Amino acid sequence: MTNKQRGPGSDEWRGMTPQDRGLTTPMVDDVFDALSDWRRRAVCRYLATCDAGGVEVSTLATAISKRAQASDVPEAEASAAAIERTLTETHLPVLHRLGIVDFDERSQSVRYWESPTVEKWAEHAQSVTDRTEF
């Protein structure tokens, strides 16, 4: 029996576009919904600047935790464990439903489907929010 890799970087994802995976370009209202939470903004900003097209949830949570600890996020919300839990239970499923990311729950991996609209508004949100790290 072989251990076949699933998620970003796997053979099944290689060369696929959002349209291939049944995803569409998010509507403006969906973009605002996606960016209404600081954790989802942080996910979008991180993935937009990440060289790899996909990451493991634990890597994403650790990166967001470091940024959260450097900002005004309450300490209880800023731990990597707390962020990983809320990402997997709430925020990544929302971003997946909106077609902004592809979240594979089994492999705990996330792939970002570059979205100029999301990136533009996430950048704008960063410029006007008190949480400058997000």
N, C-alpha and C positions, 0 to 999 in steps of 0.2 A: 504494500500500500504506500502511495507517495503522498507527501505533504504538499499539496498544491497551494501556492500563495493566492490569496484573494485580495481584492481592493486595489488601491493605487499601485502601479508598477507591475501588476499581474498581467498575464497574457490576455485575460478576458477584458481588461480595460484598455490595453495598448491600442492606440489609434482610434479610439472611439471619441466621438464628439458628443456634446450635450444632446443634440438631436438624435444621435444613434441610441442614446440611453433613454430616450423618451422625454428629455427635458426641453423646456422652452425658455425664451428670453423672459425674465420677470417683468411684470407690469409695474408701472411707477408706484402704485399703491402697495404692491408687494415689496418693493425695494424699501419704502418707508417703514413698513411693518418689520422687515428684516433688520433694519438699522435702528429700531426703536429701543433696543436693549444694548447696553455697553458690551456685554459678552459677545453678542452677534457682530457688533461693529469690530470688536477686537479680532474675531475669527476672520472676517472679510479682509481687514487690513493686513493681518499676518499672512494669510494665504496669497494675497495680491503681491506681497513683497518677497514671498518665499520662492526660491529657485525651483524647488521640486513642485510638480503639479499636485502631489498628494502627500499627506502626512498621517502619522498615527495620532489618535486622540490624545494619548498621554504626552506626546511631544507638543502638541498644540496647547494643551492645558498648562504645561510647565512654562511655555513662552508667555502665555496670557497672564499666568500667576506672577511672573517676574514684573511685568508691566503694571499689573494691578497693585502690587506691593509698593511700587514707586509712585503711585498716585493716591488719590483720596478714597479709594475703595476700602470699606471696613475690613479689618483683618480676617474676620471669620469668613468673608466672601472671597478673599484673595488667595487662599491656600490652593495649591495645585489639585488636591483631592476634591475640594468643594467645587472648583471650576470644572474638573473632569466630570463630576457627577451631574452638574447642571447642564453641561454641554451634551452629554449622552442622553439625558432624560428629557431635556426641553429644547435647547437651542439648535443643535445639529439637526434634529428632526424637522424643525421649522425651516431652516435653511435648505434642507433636502426637499421638503414639500414645495418650496418656492422655486426650485430649480437652480439655486445658486451654488450648491455643493452637492456632491454625491456622497452620502454617508452610508457606509457598510457596517451595520451593527455587529455582525459576526466577527469581522476582522478588526473592528474598532479603527477604521481608517476613513479618511476624508479626502476627497478630490475636489479641487476648486475649478469651476468652469468659467474662467475669466469673463467678467462682466463689466464693461466700461461704465455702465450706468451705476452699478453698485459701487464701484471704485470711486467714481466722481462724488457721489453723495456721502460715502464713508469719509472721504477726505474733507468734504465740507463740514460734516458733523464734527470731525476732529478739530477743525479750526474754530468752531464756535462753542465747544463744550468745555466745562471746567476740568474734565478728565482728559488732559492734554495727551496722555499716553494712548488714548483710544481715538 
